[in-house]
Amino acid sequence: MPDTPIEPPGSGRYPSDMESRVAVLEQIARTMASGLERIDRRFDATDRRLEVIDRRFDAFSAEHRADFRWLLGVVLGGFAAMLGGFGAMLGVMAHGFHWL
């Protein structure tokens, strides 16, 4: 049995129902293209902002490194002083209680 068309062929490139579908698909493609272009511009702007932030962090990194070293020295010095004071107190107590 040969194929029989359900609808009579229209005068356009596609059957009559296909014309509206193709038009919708073409509109979707145009909308997506403009949306992708807008997203691309936003990503470019975000990249530029991140580059500025990276340069600022690079400028501050040497400063922060020096501050961290100074703070670490103070903490370690304080800890050593505390241990020394604790040891001295134990020595005085040992002498006072005649442990030594």
N, CA, C and O atoms as CSV, one atom per row, in Angstrom:
chain,resi,resn,atom,element,x,y,z
A,1,MET,N,N,0.845,-1.171,0.000
A,1,MET,CA,C,0.000,0.000,0.000
A,1,MET,C,C,0.894,1.239,0.000
A,1,MET,O,O,1.754,1.381,0.869
A,2,PRO,N,N,0.703,2.112,-0.941
A,2,PRO,CA,C,1.540,3.317,-1.003
A,2,PRO,C,C,1.166,4.296,0.108
A,2,PRO,O,O,0.047,4.302,0.620
A,3,ASP,N,N,2.160,5.129,0.459
A,3,ASP,CA,C,1.913,6.152,1.472
A,3,ASP,C,C,0.927,7.171,0.946
A,3,ASP,O,O,1.052,7.656,-0.178
A,4,THR,N,N,-0.040,7.485,1.761
A,4,THR,CA,C,-1.012,8.520,1.378
A,4,THR,C,C,-0.852,9.680,2.336
A,4,THR,O,O,-0.886,9.482,3.551
A,5,PRO,N,N,-0.682,10.857,1.834
A,5,PRO,CA,C,-0.524,12.003,2.728
A,5,PRO,C,C,-1.800,12.256,3.517
A,5,PRO,O,O,-2.907,12.114,2.997
A,6,ILE,N,N,-1.633,12.625,4.760
A,6,ILE,CA,C,-2.781,12.907,5.616
A,6,ILE,C,C,-3.363,14.265,5.270
A,6,ILE,O,O,-4.580,14.443,5.215
A,7,GLU,N,N,-2.477,15.218,5.038
A,7,GLU,CA,C,-2.929,16.554,4.666
A,7,GLU,C,C,-2.459,16.834,3.244
A,7,GLU,O,O,-1.413,16.342,2.821
A,8,PRO,N,N,-3.204,17.594,2.538
A,8,PRO,CA,C,-2.720,17.942,1.200
A,8,PRO,C,C,-1.497,18.846,1.320
A,8,PRO,O,O,-1.440,19.697,2.208
A,9,PRO,N,N,-0.531,18.669,0.445
A,9,PRO,CA,C,0.678,19.493,0.540
A,9,PRO,C,C,0.343,20.960,0.298
A,9,PRO,O,O,-0.473,21.309,-0.554
A,10,GLY,N,N,1.033,21.831,1.112
A,10,GLY,CA,C,0.833,23.274,0.968
A,10,GLY,C,C,1.725,23.835,-0.117
A,10,GLY,O,O,2.447,23.098,-0.789
A,11,SER,N,N,1.671,25.125,-0.280
A,11,SER,CA,C,2.466,25.755,-1.333
A,11,SER,C,C,3.858,26.129,-0.854
A,11,SER,O,O,4.693,26.526,-1.667
A,12,GLY,N,N,4.142,26.014,0.470
A,12,GLY,CA,C,5.454,26.387,1.012
A,12,GLY,C,C,6.470,25.262,0.898
A,12,GLY,O,O,6.228,24.243,0.252
A,13,ARG,N,N,7.623,25.473,1.547
A,13,ARG,CA,C,8.683,24.479,1.528
A,13,ARG,C,C,8.329,23.253,2.356
A,13,ARG,O,O,8.770,22.141,2.066
A,14,TYR,N,N,7.529,23.472,3.388
A,14,TYR,CA,C,7.162,22.397,4.312
A,14,TYR,C,C,5.650,22.212,4.274
A,14,TYR,O,O,4.928,23.071,3.769
A,15,PRO,N,N,5.178,21.101,4.802
A,15,PRO,CA,C,3.721,20.958,4.937
A,15,PRO,C,C,3.173,22.058,5.846
A,15,PRO,O,O,3.925,22.647,6.622
A,16,SER,N,N,1.883,22.338,5.758
A,16,SER,CA,C,1.300,23.489,6.444
A,16,SER,C,C,1.545,23.460,7.949
A,16,SER,O,O,1.797,24.512,8.536
A,17,ASP,N,N,1.481,22.315,8.587
A,17,ASP,CA,C,1.713,22.231,10.030
A,17,ASP,C,C,3.186,22.463,10.354
A,17,ASP,O,O,3.512,23.000,11.413
A,18,MET,N,N,4.069,22.065,9.455
A,18,MET,CA,C,5.507,22.209,9.694
A,18,MET,C,C,5.956,23.660,9.633
A,18,MET,O,O,6.913,24.029,10.313
A,19,GLU,N,N,5.295,24.490,8.840
A,19,GLU,CA,C,5.690,25.900,8.734
A,19,GLU,C,C,5.661,26.585,10.095
A,19,GLU,O,O,6.602,27.294,10.450
A,20,SER,N,N,4.593,26.381,10.858
A,20,SER,CA,C,4.499,27.030,12.170
A,20,SER,C,C,5.528,26.448,13.130
A,20,SER,O,O,6.095,27.173,13.947
A,21,ARG,N,N,5.773,25.144,13.036
A,21,ARG,CA,C,6.764,24.534,13.909
A,21,ARG,C,C,8.167,25.046,13.601
A,21,ARG,O,O,8.939,25.342,14.513
A,22,VAL,N,N,8.485,25.147,12.344
A,22,VAL,CA,C,9.795,25.659,11.946
A,22,VAL,C,C,9.943,27.118,12.376
A,22,VAL,O,O,11.016,27.527,12.819
A,23,ALA,N,N,8.885,27.895,12.250
A,23,ALA,CA,C,8.939,29.294,12.671
A,23,ALA,C,C,9.206,29.403,14.164
A,23,ALA,O,O,9.980,30.256,14.596
A,24,VAL,N,N,8.573,28.550,14.949
A,24,VAL,CA,C,8.807,28.551,16.404
A,24,VAL,C,C,10.246,28.151,16.702
A,24,VAL,O,O,10.896,28.770,17.544
A,25,LEU,N,N,10.752,27.127,16.024
A,25,LEU,CA,C,12.137,26.704,16.242
A,25,LEU,C,C,13.131,27.792,15.864
A,25,LEU,O,O,14.134,27.990,16.549
A,26,GLU,N,N,12.849,28.498,14.768
A,26,GLU,CA,C,13.736,29.593,14.376
A,26,GLU,C,C,13.722,30.711,15.412
A,26,GLU,O,O,14.765,31.297,15.703
A,27,GLN,N,N,12.551,31.012,15.970
A,27,GLN,CA,C,12.449,32.033,17.014
A,27,GLN,C,C,13.215,31.599,18.266
A,27,GLN,O,O,13.902,32.407,18.890
A,28,ILE,N,N,13.095,30.331,18.624
A,28,ILE,CA,C,13.831,29.809,19.777
A,28,ILE,C,C,15.335,29.923,19.541
A,28,ILE,O,O,16.077,30.298,20.449
A,29,ALA,N,N,15.783,29.607,18.349
A,29,ALA,CA,C,17.208,29.691,18.030
A,29,ALA,C,C,17.703,31.127,18.136
A,29,ALA,O,O,18.786,31.369,18.667
A,30,ARG,N,N,16.911,32.094,17.630
A,30,ARG,CA,C,17.318,33.505,17.746
A,30,ARG,C,C,17.376,33.937,19.199
A,30,ARG,O,O,18.317,34.618,19.605
A,31,THR,N,N,16.386,33.552,19.987
A,31,THR,CA,C,16.350,33.918,21.396
A,31,THR,C,C,17.529,33.306,22.142
A,31,THR,O,O,18.160,33.969,22.966
A,32,MET,N,N,17.826,32.041,21.854
A,32,MET,CA,C,18.953,31.391,22.520
A,32,MET,C,C,20.271,32.031,22.134
A,32,MET,O,O,21.159,32.168,22.975
A,33,ALA,N,N,20.413,32.422,20.890
A,33,ALA,CA,C,21.654,33.065,20.448
A,33,ALA,C,C,21.860,34.382,21.183
A,33,ALA,O,O,22.969,34.672,21.632
A,34,SER,N,N,20.805,35.182,21.310
A,34,SER,CA,C,20.957,36.450,22.023
A,34,SER,C,C,21.191,36.205,23.511
A,34,SER,O,O,21.953,36.942,24.139
A,35,GLY,N,N,20.551,35.184,24.090
A,35,GLY,CA,C,20.774,34.857,25.500
A,35,GLY,C,C,22.192,34.384,25.749
A,35,GLY,O,O,22.808,34.764,26.745
A,36,LEU,N,N,22.715,33.561,24.856
A,36,LEU,CA,C,24.098,33.096,25.003
A,36,LEU,C,C,25.085,34.241,24.863
A,36,LEU,O,O,26.101,34.277,25.558
A,37,GLU,N,N,24.794,35.168,23.976
A,37,GLU,CA,C,25.657,36.348,23.830
A,37,GLU,C,C,25.664,37.171,25.119
A,37,GLU,O,O,26.717,37.641,25.552
A,38,ARG,N,N,24.497,37.345,25.728
A,38,ARG,CA,C,24.396,38.096,26.981
A,38,ARG,C,C,25.152,37.375,28.105
A,38,ARG,O,O,25.849,38.017,28.891
A,39,ILE,N,N,25.018,36.060,28.183
A,39,ILE,CA,C,25.740,35.288,29.191
A,39,ILE,C,C,27.243,35.402,28.971
A,39,ILE,O,O,28.006,35.527,29.929
A,40,ASP,N,N,27.669,35.360,27.714
A,40,ASP,CA,C,29.094,35.486,27.401
A,40,ASP,C,C,29.629,36.844,27.847
A,40,ASP,O,O,30.723,36.923,28.406
A,41,ARG,N,N,28.870,37.912,27.606
A,41,ARG,CA,C,29.310,39.237,28.055
A,41,ARG,C,C,29.403,39.300,29.574
A,41,ARG,O,O,30.323,39.917,30.112
A,42,ARG,N,N,28.463,38.671,30.269
A,42,ARG,CA,C,28.502,38.667,31.738
A,42,ARG,C,C,29.719,37.900,32.248
A,42,ARG,O,O,30.368,38.333,33.200
A,43,PHE,N,N,30.033,36.762,31.620
A,43,PHE,CA,C,31.219,36.015,32.023
A,43,PHE,C,C,32.489,36.826,31.781
A,43,PHE,O,O,33.409,36.795,32.598
A,44,ASP,N,N,32.545,37.550,30.666
A,44,ASP,CA,C,33.705,38.388,30.404
A,44,ASP,C,C,33.844,39.475,31.467
A,44,ASP,O,O,34.948,39.740,31.943
A,45,ALA,N,N,32.735,40.103,31.841
A,45,ALA,CA,C,32.780,41.136,32.877
A,45,ALA,C,C,33.206,40.532,34.215
A,45,ALA,O,O,33.976,41.145,34.954
A,46,THR,N,N,32.714,39.345,34.526
A,46,THR,CA,C,33.098,38.676,35.770
A,46,THR,C,C,34.582,38.321,35.751
A,46,THR,O,O,35.264,38.461,36.766
A,47,ASP,N,N,35.083,37.867,34.619
A,47,ASP,CA,C,36.511,37.560,34.507
A,47,ASP,C,C,37.356,38.802,34.753
A,47,ASP,O,O,38.376,38.735,35.438
A,48,ARG,N,N,36.935,39.940,34.196
A,48,ARG,CA,C,37.693,41.176,34.415
A,48,ARG,C,C,37.698,41.552,35.891
A,48,ARG,O,O,38.728,41.966,36.423
A,49,ARG,N,N,36.538,41.410,36.564
A,49,ARG,CA,C,36.477,41.730,37.999
A,49,ARG,C,C,37.371,40.793,38.800
A,49,ARG,O,O,38.058,41.230,39.723
A,50,LEU,N,N,37.368,39.516,38.456
A,50,LEU,CA,C,38.202,38.557,39.183
A,50,LEU,C,C,39.687,38.832,38.972
A,50,LEU,O,O,40.488,38.628,39.884
A,51,GLU,N,N,40.060,39.293,37.783
A,51,GLU,CA,C,41.457,39.647,37.545
A,51,GLU,C,C,41.880,40.812,38.431
A,51,GLU,O,O,42.992,40.817,38.958
A,52,VAL,N,N,41.007,41.793,38.598
A,52,VAL,CA,C,41.313,42.927,39.476
A,52,VAL,C,C,41.467,42.440,40.912
A,52,VAL,O,O,42.391,42.853,41.612
A,53,ILE,N,N,40.570,41.567,41.353
A,53,ILE,CA,C,40.645,41.037,42.720
A,53,ILE,C,C,41.921,40.216,42.901
A,53,ILE,O,O,42.564,40.308,43.947
A,54,ASP,N,N,42.295,39.418,41.904
A,54,ASP,CA,C,43.527,38.632,41.995
A,54,ASP,C,C,44.746,39.532,42.121
A,54,ASP,O,O,45.650,39.241,42.904
A,55,ARG,N,N,44.783,40.624,41.358
A,55,ARG,CA,C,45.913,41.550,41.470
A,55,ARG,C,C,45.979,42.168,42.858
A,55,ARG,O,O,47.067,42.356,43.404
A,56,ARG,N,N,44.814,42.487,43.437
A,56,ARG,CA,C,44.804,43.060,44.790
A,56,ARG,C,C,45.307,42.051,45.807
A,56,ARG,O,O,46.079,42.406,46.697
A,57,PHE,N,N,44.881,40.795,45.690
A,57,PHE,CA,C,45.353,39.776,46.617
A,57,PHE,C,C,46.857,39.557,46.467
A,57,PHE,O,O,47.555,39.361,47.462
A,58,ASP,N,N,47.358,39.589,45.237
A,58,ASP,CA,C,48.794,39.431,45.038
A,58,ASP,C,C,49.568,40.561,45.697
A,58,ASP,O,O,50.640,40.337,46.257
A,59,ALA,N,N,49.031,41.773,45.633
A,59,ALA,CA,C,49.697,42.910,46.264
A,59,ALA,C,C,49.700,42.765,47.783
A,59,ALA,O,O,50.673,43.140,48.438
A,60,PHE,N,N,48.640,42.233,48.338
A,60,PHE,CA,C,48.553,42.103,49.789
A,60,PHE,C,C,49.270,40.866,50.326
A,60,PHE,O,O,49.535,40.790,51.525
A,61,SER,N,N,49.585,39.908,49.478
A,61,SER,CA,C,50.124,38.639,49.975
A,61,SER,C,C,51.454,38.828,50.686
A,61,SER,O,O,51.682,38.204,51.723
A,62,ALA,N,N,52.350,39.680,50.157
A,62,ALA,CA,C,53.638,39.911,50.815
A,62,ALA,C,C,53.428,40.572,52.174
A,62,ALA,O,O,54.097,40.231,53.150
A,63,GLU,N,N,52.501,41.511,52.228
A,63,GLU,CA,C,52.196,42.181,53.489
A,63,GLU,C,C,51.664,41.198,54.518
A,63,GLU,O,O,52.095,41.204,55.671
A,64,HIS,N,N,50.733,40.359,54.106
A,64,HIS,CA,C,50.131,39.399,55.018
A,64,HIS,C,C,51.143,38.355,55.467
A,64,HIS,O,O,51.099,37.895,56.608
A,65,ARG,N,N,52.044,37.985,54.586
A,65,ARG,CA,C,53.057,37.007,54.942
A,65,ARG,C,C,53.947,37.551,56.046
A,65,ARG,O,O,54.280,36.834,56.991
A,66,ALA,N,N,54.335,38.819,55.931
A,66,ALA,CA,C,55.165,39.437,56.965
A,66,ALA,C,C,54.388,39.551,58.279
A,66,ALA,O,O,54.944,39.308,59.350
A,67,ASP,N,N,53.111,39.918,58.202
A,67,ASP,CA,C,52.299,40.001,59.412
A,67,ASP,C,C,52.150,38.634,60.060
A,67,ASP,O,O,52.207,38.522,61.284
A,68,PHE,N,N,51.960,37.598,59.261
A,68,PHE,CA,C,51.807,36.260,59.800
A,68,PHE,C,C,53.085,35.809,60.497
A,68,PHE,O,O,53.024,35.207,61.569
A,69,ARG,N,N,54.230,36.089,59.908
A,69,ARG,CA,C,55.500,35.701,60.533
A,69,ARG,C,C,55.703,36.423,61.854
A,69,ARG,O,O,56.150,35.824,62.832
A,70,TRP,N,N,55.378,37.704,61.884
A,70,TRP,CA,C,55.513,38.471,63.119
A,70,TRP,C,C,54.582,37.898,64.194
A,70,TRP,O,O,54.996,37.716,65.339
A,71,LEU,N,N,53.346,37.618,63.833
A,71,LEU,CA,C,52.386,37.073,64.785
A,71,LEU,C,C,52.810,35.684,65.262
A,71,LEU,O,O,52.670,35.368,66.443
A,72,LEU,N,N,53.320,34.866,64.367
A,72,LEU,CA,C,53.793,33.542,64.749
A,72,LEU,C,C,54.957,33.654,65.727
A,72,LEU,O,O,55.040,32.881,66.682
A,73,GLY,N,N,55.856,34.609,65.497
A,73,GLY,CA,C,56.972,34.829,66.422
A,73,GLY,C,C,56.490,35.243,67.793
A,73,GLY,O,O,57.022,34.781,68.802
A,74,VAL,N,N,55.475,36.118,67.848
A,74,VAL,CA,C,54.937,36.552,69.136
A,74,VAL,C,C,54.291,35.382,69.863
A,74,VAL,O,O,54.482,35.220,71.069
A,75,VAL,N,N,53.528,34.567,69.144
A,75,VAL,CA,C,52.868,33.422,69.773
A,75,VAL,C,C,53.900,32.426,70.295
A,75,VAL,O,O,53.792,31.961,71.430
A,76,LEU,N,N,54.898,32.096,69.480
A,76,LEU,CA,C,55.923,31.150,69.928
A,76,LEU,C,C,56.744,31.712,71.075
A,76,LEU,O,O,57.091,30.982,72.003
A,77,GLY,N,N,57.060,33.004,71.023
A,77,GLY,CA,C,57.787,33.646,72.129
A,77,GLY,C,C,56.969,33.633,73.407
A,77,GLY,O,O,57.509,33.372,74.482
A,78,GLY,N,N,55.687,33.909,73.312
A,78,GLY,CA,C,54.814,33.866,74.481
A,78,GLY,C,C,54.714,32.462,75.052
A,78,GLY,O,O,54.706,32.280,76.269
A,79,PHE,N,N,54.638,31.468,74.173
A,79,PHE,CA,C,54.569,30.089,74.638
A,79,PHE,C,C,55.861,29.697,75.342
A,79,PHE,O,O,55.823,29.036,76.380
A,80,ALA,N,N,57.006,30.097,74.790
A,80,ALA,CA,C,58.296,29.791,75.422
A,80,ALA,C,C,58.405,30.489,76.774
A,80,ALA,O,O,58.911,29.903,77.732
A,81,ALA,N,N,57.935,31.741,76.862
A,81,ALA,CA,C,57.971,32.456,78.140
A,81,ALA,C,C,57.075,31.782,79.166
A,81,ALA,O,O,57.430,31.697,80.341
A,82,MET,N,N,55.920,31.305,78.734
A,82,MET,CA,C,55.006,30.618,79.645
A,82,MET,C,C,55.634,29.324,80.161
A,82,MET,O,O,55.557,29.023,81.352
A,83,LEU,N,N,56.259,28.556,79.254
A,83,LEU,CA,C,56.928,27.326,79.692
A,83,LEU,C,C,58.079,27.629,80.645
A,83,LEU,O,O,58.274,26.924,81.635
A,84,GLY,N,N,58.834,28.670,80.345
A,84,GLY,CA,C,59.931,29.066,81.234
A,84,GLY,C,C,59.426,29.489,82.602
A,84,GLY,O,O,60.006,29.117,83.622
A,85,GLY,N,N,58.349,30.265,82.630
A,85,GLY,CA,C,57.762,30.674,83.912
A,85,GLY,C,C,57.236,29.489,84.689
A,85,GLY,O,O,57.395,29.425,85.908
A,86,PHE,N,N,56.611,28.548,84.002
A,86,PHE,CA,C,56.098,27.350,84.671
A,86,PHE,C,C,57.247,26.521,85.237
A,86,PHE,O,O,57.164,26.009,86.353
A,87,GLY,N,N,58.310,26.397,84.465
A,87,GLY,CA,C,59.491,25.659,84.954
A,87,GLY,C,C,60.130,26.345,86.146
A,87,GLY,O,O,60.547,25.683,87.096
A,88,ALA,N,N,60.211,27.673,86.102
A,88,ALA,CA,C,60.788,28.413,87.233
A,88,ALA,C,C,59.930,28.240,88.482
A,88,ALA,O,O,60.464,28.067,89.577
A,89,MET,N,N,58.613,28.285,88.332
A,89,MET,CA,C,57.719,28.113,89.476
A,89,MET,C,C,57.870,26.708,90.061
A,89,MET,O,O,57.878,26.543,91.281
A,90,LEU,N,N,57.991,25.701,89.201
A,90,LEU,CA,C,58.210,24.347,89.695
A,90,LEU,C,C,59.543,24.236,90.439
A,90,LEU,O,O,59.637,23.537,91.447
A,91,GLY,N,N,60.553,24.917,89.948
A,91,GLY,CA,C,61.857,24.912,90.627
A,91,GLY,C,C,61.780,25.562,91.998
A,91,GLY,O,O,62.354,25.047,92.958
A,92,VAL,N,N,61.081,26.683,92.102
A,92,VAL,CA,C,60.919,27.359,93.398
A,92,VAL,C,C,60.126,26.480,94.351
A,92,VAL,O,O,60.474,26.354,95.526
A,93,MET,N,N,59.037,25.859,93.831
A,93,MET,CA,C,58.243,24.971,94.694
A,93,MET,C,C,59.071,23.770,95.157
A,93,MET,O,O,58.989,23.380,96.322
A,94,ALA,N,N,59.873,23.175,94.251
A,94,ALA,CA,C,60.705,22.037,94.620
A,94,ALA,C,C,61.716,22.441,95.683
A,94,ALA,O,O,61.983,21.666,96.602
A,95,HIS,N,N,62.282,23.638,95.576
A,95,HIS,CA,C,63.239,24.123,96.574
A,95,HIS,C,C,62.537,24.385,97.901
A,95,HIS,O,O,63.054,24.036,98.962
A,96,GLY,N,N,61.335,25.013,97.838
A,96,GLY,CA,C,60.597,25.335,99.069
A,96,GLY,C,C,60.102,24.108,99.801
A,96,GLY,O,O,60.117,24.084,101.032
A,97,PHE,N,N,59.668,23.097,99.090
A,97,PHE,CA,C,59.154,21.886,99.725
A,97,PHE,C,C,60.272,20.848,99.934
A,97,PHE,O,O,59.998,19.718,100.340
A,98,HIS,N,N,61.522,21.226,99.659
A,98,HIS,CA,C,62.694,20.386,99.876
A,98,HIS,C,C,62.596,19.075,99.086
A,98,HIS,O,O,62.958,18.005,99.575
A,99,TRP,N,N,62.083,19.195,97.822
A,99,TRP,CA,C,62.037,18.029,96.960
A,99,TRP,C,C,63.422,17.775,96.343
A,99,TRP,O,O,63.760,16.652,95.969
A,100,LEU,N,N,64.186,18.826,96.253
A,100,LEU,CA,C,65.510,18.686,95.638
A,100,LEU,C,C,66.586,18.770,96.667
A,100,LEU,O,O,67.768,18.674,96.335
